[in-house]
Amino acid sequence: MNQLQKLLILSVLIFICFPASAKKLNILIVTGGHDFDRKSFFEMFDNFQEISYTELKHPEANLQLGTISLKTFDAVVFYDMPKTISEAEKESYHKLLKAGKGLVFLHHSLASYQQWDEFKTIIGGKYHEEQNSPASSTYQHDVNFRVKITDPKHPVTKGVTDFEIFDEVYGNTEVLPEVMPLLLTDHPQSTKIIGWMHKKENSRIVYIQPGHDKNGWFNPNYQKLVKQAIAFAAAK
């Protein structure tokens, strides 16, 4: 057996033994509509060795989602909070759902598109911004609260036990009854369900409410949840 044959056999063995390590998940991260600490936020994603990302910024992001080849990415992470959306931009969402692309929504994305009723059926809930109304949602910065895992065997929460986090809570938010709760809290200023998954058309969708700033982003439990949410949403 010559040297070239040995190298070919070794390459095949490496491919067979370590197929997962050779493939990264390619994701899009949509931002805009809400200020945030960009350096710290993307530092979290830079630490995810299994994931590579491309950022799309509003106001162009939604139209870009409709034109980028579906074969070039595995999932979309939304960390945005735009106010308005055009009919053409809505079609970008419909294209993703029809294709079964995984969608992960974080934190303030729950307050996006207040006038687009269909959006809450995509994300699975809504932060209501009605002024001077009993239906209005609330927020409180810099709160210590406990996150309870509902199902430790679910792919999003696997390996994560109940934990404390210093972050922002949302109160009086709407959570659709058809979602599967993944994260709960008993903090009095927060809605009880703070993380869930569901399916819309052909897409797996996950929402995680914490994630206001680096106090949350650098929490190892939070990072594990985000990574596993992306992997779960991207899986067919």
C-alpha positions as CSV (number, residue, x, y, z in Angstrom):
1,M,0.0,0.0,0.0
2,N,1.6,3.3,-1.1
3,Q,1.5,6.6,0.8
4,L,-1.4,8.0,-1.3
5,Q,-3.6,5.0,-0.6
6,K,-2.9,5.3,3.1
7,L,-3.9,9.0,3.1
8,L,-7.1,8.2,1.3
9,I,-8.1,5.5,3.7
10,L,-7.3,7.8,6.7
11,S,-9.4,10.6,5.2
12,V,-12.4,8.2,4.8
13,L,-12.0,7.0,8.4
14,I,-11.9,10.5,9.7
15,F,-15.1,11.3,7.7
16,I,-16.9,8.2,9.0
17,C,-15.8,8.7,12.7
18,F,-16.3,12.5,12.9
19,P,-19.0,13.5,10.4
20,A,-20.8,16.0,12.8
21,S,-17.7,17.9,13.7
22,A,-16.9,18.7,10.1
23,K,-20.3,20.5,9.5
24,K,-21.2,23.8,11.0
25,L,-24.7,25.2,11.1
26,N,-25.0,28.3,9.0
27,I,-27.5,30.8,10.4
28,L,-28.7,34.3,9.7
29,I,-29.1,36.7,12.6
30,V,-31.6,39.5,12.0
31,T,-31.2,42.7,14.0
32,G,-32.6,46.2,14.1
33,G,-35.4,48.2,15.7
34,H,-34.0,48.0,19.2
35,D,-30.6,49.2,20.6
36,F,-28.3,46.5,22.1
37,D,-24.7,45.9,23.0
38,R,-23.5,44.6,19.6
39,K,-20.0,43.7,20.8
40,S,-21.2,41.5,23.7
41,F,-24.1,40.0,21.8
42,F,-22.0,38.8,18.9
43,E,-19.2,37.6,21.2
44,M,-21.7,35.0,22.4
45,F,-22.2,33.7,18.9
46,D,-18.5,33.9,18.2
47,N,-18.0,31.4,21.0
48,F,-20.4,28.9,19.4
49,Q,-17.9,26.8,17.5
50,E,-20.6,24.7,15.9
51,I,-22.3,27.7,14.3
52,S,-21.3,30.3,11.7
53,Y,-23.5,33.3,11.1
54,T,-24.3,36.2,8.8
55,E,-26.0,39.3,10.1
56,L,-28.9,40.9,8.3
57,K,-29.9,44.4,9.5
58,H,-33.2,46.2,9.1
59,P,-34.6,48.0,7.2
60,E,-33.2,45.7,4.4
61,A,-33.3,42.4,6.4
62,N,-36.8,41.2,5.6
63,L,-36.4,41.6,1.8
64,Q,-33.0,40.0,2.0
65,L,-34.6,37.0,3.7
66,G,-36.8,36.5,0.6
67,T,-33.9,36.6,-1.9
68,I,-31.1,34.7,-0.2
69,S,-30.9,31.1,-1.5
70,L,-32.5,28.7,1.0
71,K,-29.7,26.2,0.5
72,T,-27.1,28.6,2.0
73,F,-28.4,28.7,5.6
74,D,-30.0,26.3,8.1
75,A,-31.9,28.6,10.5
76,V,-32.7,32.2,11.2
77,V,-32.3,33.9,14.7
78,F,-34.3,37.0,15.2
79,Y,-33.0,39.6,17.7
80,D,-35.0,42.5,16.2
81,M,-38.0,44.7,17.0
82,P,-39.2,46.5,13.9
83,K,-42.5,48.3,14.0
84,T,-43.9,47.9,10.5
85,I,-43.8,45.3,7.7
86,S,-44.8,45.5,4.1
87,E,-46.7,42.9,2.1
88,A,-43.5,42.0,0.2
89,E,-41.7,41.5,3.5
90,K,-44.4,39.3,4.9
91,E,-43.8,37.0,1.8
92,S,-40.3,36.5,3.0
93,Y,-41.7,35.0,6.3
94,H,-44.1,32.8,4.3
95,K,-41.2,31.6,2.1
96,L,-39.2,30.5,5.2
97,L,-42.2,28.8,6.7
98,K,-43.1,26.9,3.5
99,A,-39.5,25.8,3.1
100,G,-39.4,24.6,6.7
101,K,-36.5,26.8,7.8
102,G,-35.9,26.8,11.6
103,L,-36.7,30.1,13.3
104,V,-35.4,31.1,16.7
105,F,-36.8,34.3,18.3
106,L,-35.0,36.0,21.2
107,H,-36.1,38.5,23.8
108,H,-37.5,41.8,22.4
109,S,-38.5,40.1,19.1
110,L,-41.8,39.3,20.9
111,A,-42.8,43.0,20.5
112,S,-42.2,43.2,16.8
113,Y,-45.0,44.1,14.3
114,Q,-47.7,45.2,16.6
115,Q,-50.2,45.7,13.8
116,W,-49.5,42.4,12.0
117,D,-51.8,40.0,13.6
118,E,-50.4,36.9,11.9
119,F,-47.0,37.5,13.5
120,K,-48.0,36.2,16.9
121,T,-49.0,32.9,15.3
122,I,-45.5,32.6,13.9
123,I,-43.6,33.5,17.1
124,G,-46.1,32.0,19.4
125,G,-47.1,35.0,21.5
126,K,-47.0,38.8,21.8
127,Y,-45.7,41.6,23.9
128,H,-48.6,44.1,23.8
129,E,-47.7,47.8,23.5
130,E,-51.2,49.3,23.9
131,Q,-51.0,52.5,25.9
132,N,-53.0,52.9,29.1
133,S,-54.7,49.6,28.7
134,P,-55.1,46.6,31.0
135,A,-53.9,44.5,28.1
136,S,-50.5,46.3,28.1
137,S,-47.4,44.2,28.7
138,T,-44.8,45.4,31.1
139,Y,-41.0,45.1,31.6
140,Q,-38.5,45.3,34.4
141,H,-34.8,45.6,33.9
142,D,-32.0,44.1,36.2
143,V,-34.0,41.4,37.9
144,N,-32.7,38.1,39.4
145,F,-35.1,35.3,38.6
146,R,-35.2,31.6,38.5
147,V,-35.7,29.7,35.2
148,K,-37.4,26.4,35.6
149,I,-36.9,23.7,32.9
150,T,-40.2,22.0,32.0
151,D,-38.8,19.0,30.2
152,P,-35.1,18.1,30.8
153,K,-35.2,15.6,27.9
154,H,-36.3,18.0,25.2
155,P,-33.5,18.8,22.7
156,V,-33.7,22.5,23.5
157,T,-33.3,22.1,27.3
158,K,-31.4,18.8,27.4
159,G,-28.5,19.0,29.9
160,V,-29.8,22.3,31.4
161,T,-31.1,22.3,35.0
162,D,-33.1,25.0,36.8
163,F,-30.9,28.1,37.0
164,E,-30.8,31.7,38.2
165,I,-30.3,34.6,35.7
166,F,-29.9,38.4,36.0
167,D,-31.9,39.8,33.1
168,E,-35.1,41.6,32.1
169,V,-38.6,40.2,32.7
170,Y,-41.8,40.8,30.7
171,G,-45.2,40.8,32.4
172,N,-48.7,40.3,31.0
173,T,-47.5,39.0,27.7
174,E,-49.7,36.8,25.5
175,V,-48.6,33.2,25.1
176,L,-50.7,31.1,22.6
177,P,-52.3,28.0,24.1
178,E,-50.9,25.7,21.3
179,V,-47.2,26.3,22.1
180,M,-45.2,23.8,24.2
181,P,-43.7,25.5,27.2
182,L,-40.0,24.9,27.7
183,L,-39.0,27.6,30.3
184,L,-41.0,28.9,33.3
185,T,-40.4,31.4,36.1
186,D,-42.3,32.3,39.3
187,H,-41.1,35.9,39.4
188,P,-44.1,38.1,40.3
189,Q,-43.3,40.7,37.6
190,S,-43.0,38.1,34.8
191,T,-45.4,36.0,32.7
192,K,-45.0,32.4,33.9
193,I,-44.1,30.9,30.5
194,I,-40.8,32.5,29.3
195,G,-39.7,30.0,26.6
196,W,-41.5,27.7,24.2
197,M,-41.5,25.8,20.9
198,H,-44.2,25.1,18.3
199,K,-44.6,24.5,14.6
200,K,-45.9,26.8,12.0
201,E,-46.5,25.3,8.6
202,N,-43.3,23.3,8.0
203,S,-41.0,25.2,10.4
204,R,-39.8,24.5,13.9
205,I,-40.0,27.6,16.0
206,V,-38.4,28.4,19.4
207,Y,-38.8,31.6,21.5
208,I,-36.6,32.4,24.5
209,Q,-37.6,35.5,26.5
210,P,-34.4,36.3,28.4
211,G,-31.5,37.9,26.6
212,H,-31.5,41.7,27.3
213,D,-27.7,42.2,27.7
214,K,-24.4,40.5,28.5
215,N,-25.6,39.4,32.0
216,G,-27.9,37.0,30.2
217,W,-25.8,36.4,27.1
218,F,-22.8,35.3,29.1
219,N,-24.8,33.0,31.4
220,P,-23.6,29.5,30.4
221,N,-27.1,28.0,30.8
222,Y,-28.6,30.7,28.5
223,Q,-25.9,30.0,25.9
224,K,-26.6,26.3,26.0
225,L,-30.3,27.0,25.5
226,V,-29.6,29.3,22.5
227,K,-27.2,26.8,20.9
228,Q,-29.6,23.9,21.3
229,A,-32.6,25.9,20.2
230,I,-30.8,26.7,16.9
231,A,-29.8,23.0,16.4
232,F,-33.3,21.9,17.2
233,A,-35.0,24.4,14.9
234,A,-32.5,23.6,12.1
235,A,-33.1,19.9,12.2
236,K,-35.6,18.5,9.7
